Amino acid sequence: MAIPLILGLIVGFLIKKSLKKALIVGIIVAVVTYLGLFSLSLGGLNDIIAQYGPMSVHYMVLLLGMLPLSVGLIIGLAIGFLFG
């Protein structure tokens, strides 16, 4: 049970760090878009989603299949996210 707990701590910590960075990038993109320096259009995303969408879903399913879903992992995720 120690391995999923440690894995959960690491993943929770990394999720918290990436959410902080994503929030900062989101605020910067919102300000730049508001000022008109950059425009957001969904037309270009259709090609990217059609090309990489199924592949990313496939790899996400593989990743979730490898992670041991146990109580230790869930507790580690919570501790790593809250106190990391």
C-alpha positions in Angstrom: 0.0 0.0 0.0 3.0 2.3 0.3 3.7 2.5 -3.4 0.3 3.8 -4.4 0.4 6.3 -1.6 3.8 7.6 -2.7 2.7 7.7 -6.3 -0.5 9.6 -5.2 1.6 12.1 -3.3 3.8 12.7 -6.4 0.9 12.9 -8.8 -1.1 15.2 -6.5 1.8 17.5 -6.1 2.4 17.7 -9.9 -1.3 18.3 -10.5 -1.3 21.2 -8.1 1.8 22.7 -9.7 0.4 22.4 -13.2 -2.9 23.9 -12.2 -1.1 27.0 -10.9 0.8 27.3 -14.2 -2.4 26.8 -16.2 -4.2 29.5 -14.2 -1.4 31.9 -14.8 -1.3 31.1 -18.6 -5.1 31.4 -18.7 -5.1 34.9 -17.2 -2.3 36.0 -19.6 -4.3 34.7 -22.6 -7.5 36.4 -21.3 -5.7 39.7 -21.0 -4.0 39.5 -24.4 -7.2 38.5 -26.0 -9.1 41.3 -24.3 -6.5 43.8 -25.6 -6.9 42.5 -29.1 -3.3 41.3 -29.6 -4.5 37.7 -30.1 -7.8 36.3 -31.3 -9.3 33.1 -30.3 -11.0 31.1 -33.1 -12.3 27.6 -33.0 -11.9 27.0 -36.7 -8.3 25.9 -36.4 -9.0 23.6 -33.4 -11.2 21.4 -35.5 -8.3 20.0 -37.5 -6.2 19.5 -34.4 -9.0 17.7 -32.6 -9.7 15.5 -35.5 -6.0 14.6 -35.8 -4.9 14.2 -32.2 -8.1 13.6 -30.3 -8.5 9.9 -30.7 -4.7 9.4 -30.0 -4.9 11.4 -26.8 -7.9 9.5 -25.6 -6.2 6.2 -26.3 -3.1 7.2 -24.3 -5.3 8.6 -21.5 -7.1 5.2 -21.2 -3.7 3.4 -21.2 -2.5 5.7 -18.4 -5.6 5.2 -16.3 -5.3 1.5 -16.8 -1.7 1.5 -15.4 -2.5 3.5 -12.3 -3.6 1.3 -9.4 -6.9 2.7 -8.2 -6.7 2.0 -4.5 -7.5 3.8 -1.3 -3.8 4.6 -0.9 -3.6 6.3 -4.3 -6.7 8.4 -3.6 -5.4 9.4 -0.1 -2.0 10.2 -1.6 -3.6 12.4 -4.3 -5.6 14.3 -1.7 -2.6 14.8 0.6 -0.3 15.7 -2.3 -2.7 18.2 -3.8 -3.6 19.9 -0.5 -0.2 20.0 1.2 2.1 19.8 -1.8 
